């Protein structure tokens, strides 16, 4: 696999960091998860449970080793620094300043291992006015402006279905780590990577920032191309109470759908671009889609080669034939489902390890101090 031989220390919890290191583990890296003595990663306790682990923890931490260290103790800090001498990557997600107080900041680790690639993930980065503020995903989405464009029918900010800034930060961190490892092949030197959830969120807004960048005005979400202003880029309720999403506004899709429905006269409104002038098209489609079931419309639109999708529930998504065929939903020997790696290499495919380590399971193997009694 691509990352066989790469050794990673993972001092992260919850979602962004574990998401990053999961990708490394799935492609061959040895990931050593360092957990606190009392309880470990909070993800171990986020319900529902799946056997002796929670599904949340299993989804993000399968295939990693678990070691318990008390970094507030001299013994724990010395053990971690010793381990740093034999690793390639160090990933942490504490608030800025914490690692320095513990004596395992980048400079301290680099003194032991100049080749280390050290990645710090935080809400607002290591510098700037917000650096020390506590925050989770929703705060980063709010401050980046994304929530102001994620509105319900009542025009109030809606709760996102997934924690986008967590995931984007994890992916940006993954990119940074891999770039640093590649550069190290040429220079022999490691690197420090500062990843901010807020930065990642802003960088994810490039397609919606036009009016704000050009004129300093807030776009009206319901009038924009991908946030409600296009009749062929929104969801409609069908006759059986389900929902269908149209997801393509190119002229060929507009003409194919409205032509089939006998309303080619409405094409011009869509081809003028997004905005309130498309409301007659939205009204027509709302009334039309309400006349048949979602299955019927799915079949019809499929024959028209229209860009569309049924709004599936999560159980339906896990049963989706395409996701299964792509290896994205798999079943282990105990019958438990897991999500497969989304990076598909032809010659060196991922080989996910489905073992979920118990808290501190690998202390002895790694030559670390025994797990404190509280971690049992």
N, C-alpha and C positions, 0 to 999 in steps of 0.2 A: 504493500500500500504506500501511498505517497509520503506519509509522515512516519513510517516505521523508523525507529531510532531516535525520534524526537521525544524529549522528556519535558513534562509540563507540571508546574506547581500551580494549583488552582485554589486561591484564597477568596472565592466568591460565593455568593448565595443568591437565593431567589431566582431571577431569570436572566438578566443580560450576560453576566459572566458565565454561568453554567451553559447557556446557549452557545456561547463562543467555544468553550472547551469541549462541549459535546461534539462539535464538528471536527475538532482536532482528534478526539478519541475515535470517532467513527472511521477516520482515515489513517489509523495506525499509531497515533501518538500514545505514549504512556502518560496518562493524566492522573496525578496524585492530588486528591482533594483534601485540603487541610481544613479540619472542622474544629469548632470550639468544644471544650469538654462537656458542657452542659447542653445537650440537645442537638448539637451540630447545626447543619444548615436548616433554617426555619422551614424550608420546603419539605423536610421529612415529616412535618406535622400539619401540612395543608391538606385537608380532606378532599376527596374520598380516599380510602385506603385500598390497596391492591395486594392482598396477602399481608406480608409483614412490612410493606412499604406503602407510601402514598403514591398515587398515580402521578401526581405533580413531580415528586422527587424522582421517580423511576424514569419518567419521560426525559428529564434533563440530565440525569447523572448516571445512567446505565453505562457500564464499561469503564468506569473510573475506579481508582483505588481510593480508599478512605483512611486517612490518618488523623488522629486526634492530638493536638498540641495546645498547650496553654501558653499563648504568646505573651502573656503578662508575666510569666515566670522566666527567670534567667535560663533555666534548663530548656524550656520550650523554645525560646528565641535562639539559643545556641544550636539546638537541633535543627531548626529551620535553616539557619545560615549555613550550617554544614551541608544540608541537603541541597542548598542553592548552588554549591560548587559542582554538582553533577547534572544540573538541568539546563535546558535550552530556553524555556519560556516561563515567565512568572506573571500570573494574572491575579489582580486584586480589585476589590470593589468597595473598599472602605471610604469614608469621607476623607477629603484631603487633610493631611496632617497626622492621621492616625498611624500610618505605617512608620513615619519618622519617630513618633513618640514610642513606638514599639521597638525601634531599632532595626527595622527590616525594610526601610525605604530604598529607593533605587540606588542611591550612592553607596549605602551600606552593603547592598547585595552585589553591586558592580565591583566593589573592592574585593569580593570573594571570587567573582566570575565576570570578567570584562566582556564575555561573549553573550551575556544574558540579554534576552529580549523581555523587557519588563513593561507590562501593559496595565495602566490604572484606569478603571471604569468608574465613573461617578455621574451624579445628576447634572452638574454644571461645570465639570472640569477642575483642573488644579489651580487655575487663576481666574481673576475676574471678580466683580462685586458679589456674585451669587455663589461663589465657590464653596462656602461653608454652610450653605442652606441645606437642610434635609429635604428630600423629595423622592417621590416615586413617579411612575410613568405619567399619571394624570397631570401632575404639575408641569412636567416637561411639555406635554401636549398643549396645555393651557398657555404657557408662556411663549411657546413658539408660534402661536396664532392658529394652530391646527384646529383646536376646539371651536374657534370662532367660525370655522368653515365646515364643521361637522355638526349639522343642525337637524333637529327633528321637524316634524310638520308644524310644530308650534314656534319654530324659529329659536328655540332654546338649545344650548349646547347639549349634545347627546353623549351618553356614555359609549366610548369606543368598544367594539366587540373584542378586540385584541389589544394588548399593550404595545403599541407601535414603536414608541421611543425605546422601550426595553429591547425589542427585537432589532431595530435599526442600529442601536449602539453595539449590540452583540455582533452584528454583521460588519459594522465599520471596524470594530476591534479585531475581528477575525482577519479582515483585509490588512489592517496595520501589522498584525503579528506576522502574517505570511510575507508581506513586503519586507519587513525587517529581517526575517530569516533569509530571504533571497539576497538582500543586500549584504548580510553577514558572510555569505559565501564568497563575496568579492573582497570585502574589507577585513573580515575577521573580527569586526567590532559589533557589539550588541547595540541596543537602542532603548530609549524610554518613549512610551506611547501614551498620550493623554487623550482619552476618549470621554466625551460628554454626551449624555442622553439628549440634552438640549441642543447641542451642536448637530447631532445626528438628525434630530427632528427638523431643524431648520433646513438642513441639507436635503431632506426628503420633501420639501415644499416647492421645488423648482418649477413644477408645472402650474402652480396656482398663484405665484407671486407677481405676475405681470402688472396688474393695476397698482399694487402697492409699491413696486419698484419704480414704475414710470411716473405715477402721479401722486403717490402717497395717500391713496384712498383705499378703504376697505372694500374688497369685492363683495357684491351681493351673492351669497352662496347659491341661492336658488336660480340665479341667472347665468352661472358659469358653466363651462363646457362639461366638466366632470363632477360637479357637485349639485346638479339639479336643473341646469338650464337647457338641457337637450332632451327632446322627447324620446329619442332612441338611446338614451343613456340614463335609464332610471328603472325602477321596479313598478310592476302593475299587479293588482289583485285579480286573480282569475275567478271563474264561476264557482269553484269548489272551495274558495277561501284560502287557497295557496297563493304564492307570489312567483312572478316570472320577471327576470331582469333582461332588459335589452341593453347590449353593451358595445354597440358599434354605430358611430354616426357618419361614417363615410358615405358619400353619395350612392354607392352601389347598394348599401344596406337600406338606405332611405327609400330609394326607388323600388327596390325589390319588395319591401314590406308594404308600402303604401300603394304600390301598383297592384299587388295581390289583393289588397283590401278594397280596391276600387276607388281610392282617394289620391290619385296622382296629383290632384290639384293642390294638395297640402305639401308636396315635396319642396316647393319654393321656400316655404317658411323655415323648414329645417336647413336648407342649403344656405340660408342667410347667416347661419351661425347661431350660437346659443343666445337665449334671452327670453323675455316675457312674450315676445311675438310668437313663440312656439306653443303657447298655452292652448290654442285650438287643436293642435295635433295631440297634445297630452290628453285633453278632454276626450277626443275621439278614440284614442287608444285605450283609455281607461274604460270607456263604455264597451268597446269591442272585446277586450280581453275578459271582461266580466261575463261574456256569453258562453264560454267553454271552459272545460277543466284545464288544469295546468298540464296534464299529460297530453291532452289533445293539441294544445298550443305548442308544446315541445315538439311533437311530431310534425306539425305544420311548418313551423319555423325551421326545423331541420331540413325539410325538403326544399325550402327556399334559400338555404345556406345563409341564414341570418345569424349574426353574432348575438347569441342569447344564452341564457342558462336558467334552469329551475333554481329557485332559492331553496336549498336543501337544509334540513336540520343537521346537527352534528352527527347523530347516529346514521343518518342517510349518507353523509359525507364519508364516514368510515366504511360503509358498505359499497361505496362507489366503485364500479368495475374498472374504471380508468386508474384510480388511485391504487387499487390492488394490483393491476397489471404493471404499473410503474414501480412497484415495490415500496410504495409509500405507506401502505398499511399491511402489516405482517402479523403473524401469530406465532408465539413461542410454544415450547413443549407443554407448558401449563395451560395453554389456551388463552393467554393474555395477549391482547393486541398492543402493538407498539408502532410508532411512526418511524419510517425509514429515513435514511439520509437523503436530502434533496439534491446533493451534488453527485452527478453520475459520471464517472470516468469509464471509458471503454476498456482501457488496458489494465488499470489498477483500481477496480471498484472498491467501494467501502465494504467493510466487513464488521458491522456493528456487534459489539459484545453486549449481550442482554443481561449480564450479571449485575445486580445492584448490591453494592458493598454495604455491609453493616457498619455502623458508626465505629471507626477505629479499627476496622478489620485488618488493615495492612501495617499497623505500627511495627509489629515484630519483624515482618518481612523487610521493612525499610530500615531496620536498625534504630528505630525511634523509641523514646521512653514509653513505658507501659501506659495503657489507657487509664486515666484517673478513674477512681471508683464511680464518680458521679455520672460518667458516660455509659455505664452498663445499662 
